[in-house]
Amino acid sequence: MASFFKDLGNFLLGEGLSSLKKTVDKTIKDVEHRIERATIKVIKTSILFLMMIIGIIFILVGLAKYINETVPGLAHGLGTILIGAILIVLALFVRAMK
């Protein structure tokens, strides 16, 4: 029984504690590196998504203006309403498909 406590004391005061500390430090550094990579990936994806949304908005506004000017029956903003209605129908279709 005395040798158990002696071995336990050597482990806690000696190489066991330093080995445990090295393992914990390595794990913390690995987790920090992974979090940093994930954060960079999230930021890049968010910026790309924002740019795509802005591009889609410009395309839709341009399409609505084009329809308003070229189709006489859709003058006075009806082309914009048409584009909005089509988007709503597409969104409802996508939601129904889930």
Backbone as ProteinMPNN parsed JSONL, in Angstrom:
{"seq_chain_A": "MASFFKDLGNFLLGEGLSSLKKTVDKTIKDVEHRIERATIKVIKTSILFLMMIIGIIFILVGLAKYINETVPGLAHGLGTILIGAILIVLALFVRAMK", "coords_chain_A": {"N_chain_A": [[0.82, -1.181, 0.0], [1.984, 1.167, 0.704], [3.766, 1.564, -1.367], [2.042, 2.167, -3.424], [1.079, 4.738, -2.766], [3.481, 6.045, -2.844], [4.197, 5.771, -5.54], [2.034, 7.162, -6.645], [2.479, 9.711, -5.593], [4.942, 10.312, -6.825], [4.082, 10.36, -9.45], [2.249, 12.523, -9.459], [3.899, 14.633, -8.657], [6.024, 14.53, -10.313], [7.044, 13.354, -13.438], [4.536, 12.699, -14.451], [2.742, 14.833, -14.016], [3.933, 16.872, -15.519], [3.825, 15.711, -18.016], [1.072, 15.551, -18.342], [0.493, 18.274, -18.343], [1.819, 19.083, -20.695], [0.325, 17.67, -22.594], [-2.208, 18.837, -22.264], [-1.606, 21.505, -22.959], [-0.862, 21.144, -25.644], [-3.287, 20.228, -26.698], [-4.931, 22.461, -26.245], [-3.674, 24.375, -27.89], [-4.09, 23.157, -30.359], [-6.9, 23.22, -30.511], [-7.31, 26.008, -30.498], [-6.125, 26.649, -32.951], [-7.819, 25.286, -34.721], [-10.246, 26.618, -34.213], [-9.569, 29.168, -35.103], [-9.155, 28.67, -37.854], [-11.758, 27.852, -38.542], [-13.193, 30.187, -37.98], [-12.124, 31.971, -39.864], [-12.995, 30.707, -42.185], [-15.786, 30.923, -41.869], [-16.084, 33.714, -41.966], [-15.167, 34.277, -44.589], [-17.08, 32.831, -46.07], [-19.416, 34.16, -45.306], [-18.969, 36.73, -46.357], [-18.859, 36.121, -49.088], [-21.489, 35.132, -49.446], [-22.956, 37.476, -48.851], [-22.092, 39.138, -50.941], [-23.145, 37.713, -53.102], [-25.902, 37.959, -52.584], [-26.241, 40.744, -52.84], [-25.577, 41.015, -55.53], [-27.652, 39.503, -56.711], [-29.824, 41.095, -55.988], [-29.278, 43.439, -57.469], [-29.473, 42.366, -60.055], [-32.189, 41.593, -60.112], [-33.485, 44.067, -59.724], [-32.635, 45.397, -62.019], [-33.785, 43.728, -63.977], [-36.496, 44.096, -63.396], [-36.771, 46.842, -63.978], [-36.184, 46.761, -66.692], [-38.306, 45.178, -67.657], [-40.435, 46.877, -66.975], [-39.986, 49.007, -68.736], [-39.972, 47.907, -71.305], [-42.274, 46.35, -71.759], [-45.355, 47.46, -72.468], [-47.79, 47.052, -71.078], [-47.021, 46.511, -68.51], [-46.165, 48.804, -67.323], [-45.48, 51.486, -64.998], [-44.535, 50.286, -62.626], [-45.52, 47.687, -62.432], [-43.975, 45.62, -63.391], [-42.007, 45.309, -61.463], [-43.566, 44.407, -59.357], [-44.368, 42.002, -60.476], [-41.898, 40.582, -60.653], [-41.346, 40.396, -57.886], [-43.542, 38.843, -57.063], [-43.035, 36.464, -58.446], [-40.68, 35.668, -57.161], [-41.669, 35.212, -54.577], [-43.403, 33.068, -55.071], [-41.52, 31.175, -55.936], [-40.042, 30.88, -53.551], [-41.995, 29.816, -51.859], [-42.423, 27.413, -53.189], [-39.939, 26.155, -52.889], [-39.928, 25.89, -50.122], [-42.082, 24.162, -49.8], [-41.053, 21.881, -50.947], [-39.296, 20.867, -49.106]], "CA_chain_A": [[0.0, 0.0, 0.0], [2.873, 2.32, 0.768], [4.351, 1.779, -2.697], [1.017, 2.81, -4.254], [1.092, 6.161, -2.468], [4.772, 6.561, -3.296], [4.087, 5.902, -6.999], [1.083, 8.234, -6.912], [3.173, 10.966, -5.288], [5.922, 10.55, -7.895], [3.337, 10.706, -10.657], [1.689, 13.868, -9.341], [4.944, 15.639, -8.491], [7.106, 14.365, -11.271], [6.852, 13.324, -14.885], [3.115, 12.576, -14.785], [2.139, 16.157, -14.057], [4.484, 17.613, -16.653], [3.273, 15.075, -19.219], [-0.317, 15.984, -18.426], [0.506, 19.686, -18.72], [2.188, 19.15, -22.109], [-0.818, 17.189, -23.369], [-3.251, 19.864, -22.2], [-1.138, 22.635, -23.761], [-0.95, 20.766, -27.056], [-4.707, 20.175, -27.045], [-5.428, 23.838, -26.283], [-3.147, 25.008, -29.105], [-4.785, 22.549, -31.5], [-8.259, 23.756, -30.531], [-7.205, 27.401, -30.92], [-5.85, 26.653, -34.392], [-9.055, 24.867, -35.409], [-11.214, 27.713, -34.089], [-9.107, 30.246, -35.985], [-9.462, 28.261, -39.239], [-13.214, 27.865, -38.717], [-13.611, 31.58, -37.998], [-11.751, 32.521, -41.174], [-13.882, 30.102, -43.171], [-17.113, 31.522, -41.692], [-16.022, 35.093, -42.454], [-15.096, 34.235, -46.056], [-18.372, 32.371, -46.577], [-20.385, 35.235, -45.079], [-18.701, 37.789, -47.336], [-19.283, 35.605, -50.388], [-22.945, 35.102, -49.451], [-23.411, 38.859, -48.924], [-21.843, 39.613, -52.305], [-24.112, 37.061, -53.981], [-27.214, 38.567, -52.325], [-26.232, 42.073, -53.45], [-25.626, 40.803, -56.983], [-29.004, 39.07, -57.073], [-30.695, 42.272, -55.868], [-29.041, 44.287, -58.637], [-30.034, 41.686, -61.234], [-33.648, 41.666, -60.06], [-33.902, 45.455, -59.95], [-32.427, 45.665, -63.444], [-34.794, 42.991, -64.729], [-37.783, 44.764, -63.187], [-36.758, 48.087, -64.758], [-36.249, 46.391, -68.105], [-39.687, 44.766, -67.945], [-41.287, 48.072, -66.893], [-39.791, 49.877, -69.885], [-40.177, 47.26, -72.599], [-43.635, 45.83, -71.892], [-46.234, 48.6, -72.161], [-48.834, 46.687, -70.124], [-46.445, 46.404, -67.161], [-45.587, 50.097, -66.946], [-45.85, 52.055, -63.697], [-44.12, 49.456, -61.505], [-46.089, 46.347, -62.402], [-42.882, 44.668, -63.617], [-41.39, 45.073, -60.16], [-44.497, 43.557, -58.615], [-44.299, 40.684, -61.111], [-40.658, 39.942, -60.201], [-41.536, 40.066, -56.473], [-44.49, 37.73, -56.966], [-42.336, 35.26, -58.905], [-39.768, 35.267, -56.083], [-42.461, 34.656, -53.486], [-43.864, 31.753, -55.505], [-40.356, 30.281, -55.893], [-39.722, 30.608, -52.147], [-43.011, 28.893, -51.346], [-42.174, 26.121, -53.814], [-38.767, 25.564, -52.227], [-40.34, 25.499, -48.768], [-42.955, 22.995, -49.91], [-40.254, 20.732, -51.345], [-38.526, 20.357, -47.972]], "C_chain_A": [[0.867, 1.249, 0.0], [3.485, 2.602, -0.59], [3.339, 2.445, -3.635], [1.042, 4.312, -4.033], [2.396, 6.805, -2.922], [4.745, 6.761, -4.808], [3.133, 7.031, -7.384], [1.712, 9.595, -6.66], [4.196, 11.3, -6.362], [5.214, 10.974, -9.189], [2.851, 12.147, -10.597], [2.769, 14.941, -9.262], [6.001, 15.587, -9.592], [6.647, 14.404, -12.711], [5.384, 13.236, -15.286], [2.445, 13.922, -14.932], [2.653, 16.954, -15.24], [3.972, 17.027, -17.975], [1.823, 15.5, -19.425], [-0.397, 17.438, -18.877], [0.856, 19.837, -20.2], [1.024, 18.713, -22.997], [-1.933, 18.222, -23.404], [-2.86, 21.068, -23.041], [-1.254, 22.348, -25.256], [-2.403, 20.758, -27.527], [-5.286, 21.58, -27.155], [-4.94, 24.545, -27.541], [-3.835, 24.458, -30.348], [-6.206, 23.096, -31.633], [-8.257, 25.215, -30.976], [-6.977, 27.501, -32.423], [-7.102, 26.285, -35.184], [-10.112, 25.963, -35.358], [-10.842, 28.861, -35.014], [-9.423, 29.912, -37.443], [-10.954, 28.308, -39.505], [-13.747, 29.294, -38.794], [-13.306, 32.219, -39.344], [-12.678, 31.981, -42.25], [-15.29, 30.706, -43.082], [-17.13, 32.944, -42.23], [-15.992, 35.121, -43.98], [-16.433, 33.82, -46.655], [-19.436, 33.451, -46.417], [-20.208, 36.355, -46.094], [-19.145, 37.348, -48.721], [-20.805, 35.585, -50.496], [-23.521, 36.507, -49.575], [-23.225, 39.422, -50.329], [-22.829, 38.987, -53.292], [-25.502, 37.671, -53.812], [-27.293, 39.94, -52.99], [-26.301, 41.958, -54.971], [-27.006, 40.39, -57.445], [-29.975, 40.241, -56.994], [-30.526, 43.181, -57.074], [-29.631, 43.671, -59.903], [-31.551, 41.814, -61.247], [-34.166, 43.081, -60.285], [-33.742, 45.812, -61.432], [-33.462, 44.968, -64.307], [-36.165, 43.649, -64.59], [-37.853, 46.072, -63.976], [-36.885, 47.8, -66.247], [-37.67, 45.986, -68.49], [-40.622, 45.966, -67.918], [-41.178, 48.923, -68.15], [-40.147, 49.211, -71.205], [-41.599, 46.739, -72.799], [-44.602, 46.942, -71.5], [-47.309, 48.268, -71.117], [-48.334, 46.605, -68.691], [-45.778, 47.705, -66.713], [-46.067, 50.479, -65.546], [-45.595, 51.087, -62.543], [-44.699, 48.056, -61.465], [-45.033, 45.271, -62.676], [-42.179, 44.312, -62.32], [-42.275, 44.164, -59.311], [-44.46, 42.137, -59.168], [-43.058, 39.92, -60.651], [-40.785, 39.522, -58.733], [-42.467, 38.879, -56.291], [-43.834, 36.421, -57.398], [-41.385, 34.759, -57.817], [-40.527, 34.646, -54.911], [-42.948, 33.254, -53.839], [-42.709, 30.748, -55.477], [-39.991, 29.912, -54.459], [-40.727, 29.627, -51.54], [-42.818, 27.492, -51.93], [-41.0, 25.416, -53.141], [-39.132, 25.093, -50.825], [-41.215, 24.254, -48.804], [-42.175, 21.741, -50.259], [-39.451, 20.141, -50.193], [-39.22, 19.272, -47.296]], "O_chain_A": [[0.53, 2.257, -0.621], [3.704, 3.763, -0.936], [3.722, 3.194, -4.533], [1.028, 5.083, -4.993], [2.416, 7.965, -3.334], [5.208, 7.785, -5.31], [3.391, 7.769, -8.334], [1.5, 10.53, -7.431], [4.307, 12.456, -6.768], [5.697, 11.838, -9.92], [3.014, 12.905, -11.553], [2.568, 16.05, -9.756], [6.779, 16.527, -9.757], [5.969, 15.332, -13.152], [5.03, 13.67, -16.382], [1.667, 14.137, -15.863], [1.877, 17.645, -15.899], [3.72, 17.76, -18.931], [1.402, 15.776, -20.549], [-1.248, 17.796, -19.692], [0.241, 20.649, -20.892], [0.769, 19.324, -24.035], [-2.535, 18.457, -24.452], [-3.696, 21.605, -23.768], [-1.687, 23.199, -26.032], [-2.71, 21.227, -28.624], [-6.058, 21.856, -28.074], [-5.715, 25.245, -28.192], [-4.128, 25.204, -31.283], [-6.66, 23.398, -32.737], [-9.12, 25.619, -31.756], [-7.573, 28.347, -33.09], [-7.404, 26.909, -36.201], [-10.799, 26.211, -36.349], [-11.716, 29.461, -35.64], [-9.903, 30.769, -38.186], [-11.38, 28.751, -40.572], [-14.648, 29.581, -39.582], [-14.142, 32.931, -39.9], [-13.101, 32.726, -43.134], [-15.914, 30.971, -44.109], [-18.093, 33.343, -42.884], [-16.714, 35.903, -44.598], [-16.872, 34.402, -47.648], [-20.269, 33.635, -47.305], [-21.189, 36.87, -46.631], [-19.75, 38.132, -49.453], [-21.356, 35.979, -51.524], [-24.475, 36.716, -50.325], [-24.107, 40.107, -50.846], [-23.296, 39.658, -54.213], [-26.206, 37.879, -54.8], [-28.294, 40.264, -53.629], [-27.01, 42.726, -55.622], [-27.486, 40.875, -58.47], [-30.858, 40.369, -57.842], [-31.513, 43.647, -57.644], [-30.22, 44.373, -60.724], [-32.136, 42.114, -62.287], [-35.176, 43.272, -60.963], [-34.613, 46.452, -62.021], [-33.965, 45.552, -65.267], [-36.909, 43.746, -65.566], [-38.884, 46.377, -64.577], [-37.595, 48.498, -66.971], [-38.178, 46.405, -69.53], [-41.516, 46.065, -68.758], [-42.171, 49.504, -68.589], [-40.583, 49.889, -72.136], [-42.073, 46.698, -73.934], [-44.666, 47.326, -70.332], [-47.694, 49.145, -70.344], [-49.132, 46.627, -67.754], [-44.926, 47.697, -65.825], [-46.966, 49.844, -64.994], [-46.36, 51.068, -61.578], [-44.396, 47.299, -60.543], [-45.185, 44.132, -62.235], [-41.801, 43.161, -62.101], [-41.784, 43.262, -58.631], [-44.515, 41.173, -58.404], [-43.151, 38.745, -60.298], [-40.38, 38.417, -58.371], [-42.213, 38.006, -55.461], [-44.059, 35.382, -56.778], [-41.297, 33.554, -57.58], [-40.073, 33.663, -54.325], [-42.909, 32.354, -53.001], [-42.887, 29.607, -55.049], [-39.665, 28.758, -54.18], [-40.35, 28.72, -50.799], [-43.028, 26.497, -51.236], [-41.065, 24.219, -52.859], [-38.7, 24.025, -50.39], [-41.102, 23.388, -47.936], [-42.594, 20.639, -49.903], [-38.97, 19.013, -50.301], [-38.71, 18.728, -46.317]]}, "name": "protein", "num_of_chains": 1, "seq": "MASFFKDLGNFLLGEGLSSLKKTVDKTIKDVEHRIERATIKVIKTSILFLMMIIGIIFILVGLAKYINETVPGLAHGLGTILIGAILIVLALFVRAMK"}
